[in-house]
Amino acid sequence: MRVSIMNEAKRNECMLDPLVVHLSDSVKILRGDCLHLIPTLDNVDAVITDPPYSSGGMVRGDRMASTRSKYQSTAVDTEHAEFTGDNRDQRGFVAWASLWLSQCMDVTAPGGVCCLFSDWRQLPCMTDALQAGGWVWRGIVPWDKVQARPMPNRFRAQCEYVAWGTNGPRSFDIAGATYHAGIFRETTPNLSDRVHTTQKPVTLMARLVEIAREGCTILDPFMGSGSTGIACIRTGRKFIGIEKDARYFEIARQRLEKELRQGRLPLEFDTHNTEAHGRRSRTVQPLVGSLDGVE
């Protein structure tokens, strides 16, 4: 009984009244449930986010475990705070995700892009939710994490995935088009540098935000520790982030404030990258004519 009371107290401590903080003219962060806050936003150009996977096992009992036990090695020195929303079964996950994905599409400019992280277990559900939310599903971009836990007598789960889609048709005109890699190879952050259990590399997020042109606005409705926002600052994009957990909201705020004070820092990409796996997006002028229209 005492454990239940303590857990409830911790949950209440993390769920506070909504809050909007303007860190600069180009960075705004909101604390609260994205289902309540997304409809209040002005238009954005892309949605790039790492939502709770509700994964970590093959059955519901596995998913009900704590996020620490599911995603953190027992050998780590630092245990990061739990995060919410990671215990839904697959049907519940699709229903929930389709709600906020629909809201995201409502505030995204026509032709804008949505990028969603997923692991292999939840990938079918994530692509279903993307389509149920109204987006045109465009494909899967694998993220090769380079390092992964050895798996006895089986293949390593070395990749996570980015399911992506668009708000309706997207320009297919090659005049002045940008071209992006179809697979990314970036190592996960060092354990000593992490402030979130499932933290993504800033360099990886920088590659993703480049799907929207410089000066565009990126929305991350599951901001976590703010890595998408840091990538936006470093690449000249505007950022709107939403985080429900008050602890991680503060962590993100501190990281983003530090980044803004430092100015636009250069990005140091993983040395494991090759031309095929990790080249930066680039603008290419057509050699002969152009393919007009949208797809």
N, C-alpha and C positions, 0 to 999 in steps of 0.2 A: 504493500500500500504506500509506503514511504517513497519508493521508486517512482510510482505513478504520479504522486504529487510533485516530486522534483521535476519530472519530465514536463508536466503541465506548466509548472512555473517557468521553466526554460522556454517553452513555446510562447507563453504570454509575453515574456521578456523580449522575444525577437519580433513579435508582430505588433507594431506600433501604428499610430495614426499616419495617414499618407503625408508625404513631405516632398516638396519640389525645391531643388537647389540648382541655381544657375552658377556654375563654376567659372564660366566665361561666355562670351558671345556665341561660341561654337560648341559648348559642352553643357548639357543639362542632364541631371540625374533625378530620378523619382523613387521614393520609397513607398512600397505598397504592392498590392496584388495587380498584376498586369491586366487581368480581366476587367478591373475597374478603371485602370489608368490609360490604357491604349486608346479608348474612344475619346479621351480628352486632348489627344495630340493633334498637331498640325500635320500636314503631309510630310512623308519621308521618301527617300529614293531607294532604300534597300533595307531589308531585315536580315541581320546576321546574328545568330544566337546559338548558345549551347544549353538547351533546356535540360531539366532532369530527365534521365533516360528511363527511370523506373525499371532498371535492369538488374544485373548482378546475379542472375540465376535463371533456371529454366522453369520454375514453378512459383506460384504466388508466395509461398512460404519463404523462398529465397529472397524475393524482392522486399519483403517486410523487414529484413535485417537493416541495421543502421548503415548509413552511408560510409562511415568509417570502416566497418567490417567488410563491406562490399568492395570498396574501391581503394583502400589503403593497406599497404603491406604491414604485417605485424612487426616488422623489423624497424620501422621508422622511429626516429627520435621525437618528432613533433606530431601530435595528433591535431588535425584541423577540426574546426567546429562542424557539427552536422548541418546539412541543408535540407530544406523541406521539399515536398512534392515528388518524392522518388519511390513511392510505394504503391503505385497503381497497377492493377492488372492490365492486360493488353487492351481489352475492350474499353476499360475506363480511361486508359491513356489516349486512345484514338479519339474518344468523345471529348475529353478535356482539351487535347491539343488542337482539335479542329475548331474549337471555340475561339481560342486566342489567335490562331492562324487566320481565321476569317476576319477578326478585328484588325489584324496587321495588314491584311490585304486592303481593307477599307481605307487605311491611311497611307497606303503606298501608291506612288505615282504609277500611271499606266506604263507597262513594260518594265517596272522595277523588279528587282531580284530578291528572293528569299533563300537563305542558306541555313540549314539546320544540321547540327551534329547528331550523330547516332552511333551506337555500337552495332555489331552484327545481329544481336538478338532482337533489337527493336527496329531495325531498319525497315522491315515490311510495314510495321505499324506507322513509322514516321512518314513513309511515302504515302500511305493511305490517308493519314491526317493532313498532309500537305495538299492532297487533291480534294479531300472533303472540305477543307477550308477555302476552296475556290481557286487555288493556284494551278497554273499549268506546270505539271511535273516535267523537268527538263533532263534530269539525270542524276548520277552519283559521282562524287569526287572522292576517291580514297585518300586518307591521310596515313602515310607510312610513318609510324612512330619510331622506327629504327630499332629501339630497344623495347623488349617486351619480356614478360615472365616466361621461362621455359615451361612447356607443357608435356609431361611424360606421355609418350606413345601417341602424340597427336600434334597437329600443326599449332604453332603459336598464334595467338590473337594479336597480331602485330599492327593491325589497321583499325582505325575508326573511319567514319564515313560522313560526308557532307551531302545530304539530299538537297537538291536545289530546284527552284521553279521560278516562274515569272507571273506577274500580274497581267495576264493576257499576252498578246503578241509582243515580241521584242525585236527591235531593228536588226535586220540582217544585211544592212548596207555596209560594204567593206571599205568605203571611202572614210578614212580616218578612224577605222575600227580599232579596238584594242583586242589583243589575243591573250588568253590565259591558259595556264597549264591545266592538264586534266588529272594530275595526281601531285600531291605534295609530300615532301619528305623532310620532316622537322622532328628533332628529338623533343621529348617532353621536358618541361622545366626541371632543373635540379631540385631534389627534395629540399635542400637547404634554402632555396629561393621561393618555394611555394608558400602561398597563403590560403590556398583553397585546394580541397582534395582532388578535384578534377580540372585543375587549372590548365588552360591551353597556352602554348607559346605565343608571345606577342608577334613574332615573325610570321607564324602561321596565320594569325588573324589579319596581319597586314596584307598578306597575299589575297585573302578573301575580300577585304573591304575594297580592294582595287577593282572589283567588279562594278563599282560605282565610281564615276569620275571624281576627280579632285574638286572639293567644294560642296559635294553632295552630302546629304544627311543620312546617317546610318542609325537604325533603331536596333537595340538589343534588349528585348523584354525580360531576359534572365541574365542580368549583368554580372552576377557573381562578384568576383574580385576586380572587375573592370578592365580586363585585358583587351576586349574589343575597343573600348574607349581609348586606351593608350595607343593602339594601332591607328585609330582614326586621327589622333593628335599628330602622330609621327608621319602620317601620309597626307595630311591636309584635308581630312574629311571632318564634317560636323558630326556630333554624337549625341544621341539621346539614350540613356540607359535606365532600366527599371529593375529594382531588386526588392524582393519581399522581406528578406531576412535583415533585420536591423544591424546585426553584427557585420555581415558581409557588405551591407550598404556603406558602413563606416570605413571598412577596409578599402572598398572601391573609391570612396571619396578621397581618402588620404593618398592613394596611389595616383589618382587623376590630378589632384592638386599639386603633387610633387612633379608630375610630368609637365604640367602647365608652367610651373616655375622654371623648369629646366629649358623650356623652349622645345623646338622641333629637333629631336635627336635623330642621328642616322640609325638605320636598321642594320643589324649584323645577322645575316642569314646563316643557316646551318651549313657547315662545310661539307656535310654529307650530300648536299644537293648536287645534282648533275643538270646538264642542259635539258635533258628529257624530263626529269622529275620536278625541278624546282625553279625554272627560269621565271624572272619577273614578267608581269604583263607588259605588253609593249604596243605602241601604235604603229600600224603599218599602212603606208599609202599604196593604193592599188596600182599594179603594173599596167593592166589593160582594163579599162572600163570599170564597172562596178555592178554588184548585184543589188538592185534596189528592192525595197519592200521590207516586210516583216515576216516573222515566222513564229 
